[in-house]
Amino acid sequence: MKYLFNALRDYIQTEDVSWILVGDVGLRRFIAQEVDRLDDIISYEIDLLPLIVKARINSIDKARENSIDKARDYISKKGLKLG
């Protein structure tokens, strides 16, 4: 995990891209103790109460749709075309 998060850090800093890391209560502590490079750029964390499975699926679907819409807008503004 430590190696993965250290490698992931550079990708997380991609301009105009947002990331959401989802994990149990120990993830934030692990990053803070073991992955200084990533810990330095995490801006905040949100604690969520456990959700029922349907609510989780709906939340993930909504986030995915929003991400796709943002990507399309970005591509359009840059004048790029999809293959």
CORQUI-V934836 format. One record per residue. N is the residue number from 0. RES is the residue in one letter. PHI is phi in whole degrees, -180 to 180 (NA if undefined). OMEGA is omega in whole degrees, 0 to 359 (* if undefined). Layout:
n:N res:RES phi:PHI omega:OMEGA
n:N res:RES phi:PHI omega:OMEGA
//
This chain:
n:0 res:M phi:NA omega:181
n:1 res:K phi:-59 omega:180
n:2 res:Y phi:-62 omega:180
n:3 res:L phi:-60 omega:181
n:4 res:F phi:-67 omega:176
n:5 res:N phi:-64 omega:179
n:6 res:A phi:-70 omega:182
n:7 res:L phi:-69 omega:186
n:8 res:R phi:-53 omega:182
n:9 res:D phi:-66 omega:178
n:10 res:Y phi:-70 omega:180
n:11 res:I phi:-65 omega:182
n:12 res:Q phi:-89 omega:177
n:13 res:T phi:-63 omega:181
n:14 res:E phi:-62 omega:178
n:15 res:D phi:64 omega:178
n:16 res:V phi:-128 omega:177
n:17 res:S phi:-113 omega:181
n:18 res:W phi:-127 omega:173
n:19 res:I phi:-125 omega:175
n:20 res:L phi:-99 omega:181
n:21 res:V phi:-115 omega:179
n:22 res:G phi:-162 omega:178
n:23 res:D phi:-76 omega:185
n:24 res:V phi:-62 omega:181
n:25 res:G phi:-85 omega:183
n:26 res:L phi:-62 omega:182
n:27 res:R phi:-62 omega:179
n:28 res:R phi:-64 omega:178
n:29 res:F phi:-60 omega:180
n:30 res:I phi:-63 omega:181
n:31 res:A phi:-62 omega:184
n:32 res:Q phi:-88 omega:191
n:33 res:E phi:-115 omega:187
n:34 res:V phi:-131 omega:184
n:35 res:D phi:-56 omega:183
n:36 res:R phi:-60 omega:180
n:37 res:L phi:-78 omega:180
n:38 res:D phi:-59 omega:181
n:39 res:D phi:-65 omega:184
n:40 res:I phi:-110 omega:177
n:41 res:I phi:-74 omega:186
n:42 res:S phi:-86 omega:177
n:43 res:Y phi:-166 omega:178
n:44 res:E phi:-132 omega:180
n:45 res:I phi:-128 omega:175
n:46 res:D phi:-91 omega:179
n:47 res:L phi:-116 omega:172
n:48 res:L phi:-71 omega:178
n:49 res:P phi:-56 omega:180
n:50 res:L phi:-105 omega:174
n:51 res:I phi:-72 omega:187
n:52 res:V phi:-57 omega:181
n:53 res:K phi:-62 omega:179
n:54 res:A phi:-65 omega:178
n:55 res:R phi:-63 omega:181
n:56 res:I phi:-62 omega:179
n:57 res:N phi:-63 omega:179
n:58 res:S phi:-65 omega:179
n:59 res:I phi:-65 omega:179
n:60 res:D phi:-62 omega:180
n:61 res:K phi:-65 omega:179
n:62 res:A phi:-63 omega:179
n:63 res:R phi:-63 omega:179
n:64 res:E phi:-62 omega:178
n:65 res:N phi:-63 omega:179
n:66 res:S phi:-64 omega:179
n:67 res:I phi:-63 omega:178
n:68 res:D phi:-62 omega:179
n:69 res:K phi:-65 omega:179
n:70 res:A phi:-64 omega:178
n:71 res:R phi:-62 omega:178
n:72 res:D phi:-62 omega:180
n:73 res:Y phi:-61 omega:180
n:74 res:I phi:-62 omega:180
n:75 res:S phi:-64 omega:181
n:76 res:K phi:-64 omega:180
n:77 res:K phi:-82 omega:180
n:78 res:G phi:73 omega:181
n:79 res:L phi:-89 omega:178
n:80 res:K phi:-124 omega:176
n:81 res:L phi:-82 omega:182
n:82 res:G phi:-58 omega:*
//
